[in-house]
């Protein structure tokens, strides 16, 4: 995967988090690779996860199977970007 590919996924994940969770743009822009998500961002609850995953599938043209979803993939912003990158470019 190229740095450009990684940048596209990063921007897409940021956009999905902002749109689905209705987070302020400045909050999402401040997310770093190690920024905790699930359990830390109140808007990201179990109900929001389904919408978030559906939107990632739509925007990145990927398929996320139920058995791939776990707490580790959403533990941090970087973990979510890495997961989406693997799905989009492998």
Buried (B, 14 or more C-beta within 10 A) or exposed (E): EEEEEBEBBBEBBBBBBBBBBEBEEEBBEEBEEEBBBBEEBEEBEEEBBEEBBEBBBEBBEBEBEEEEBEEEBBBBBBBBBBBBBBBBBE
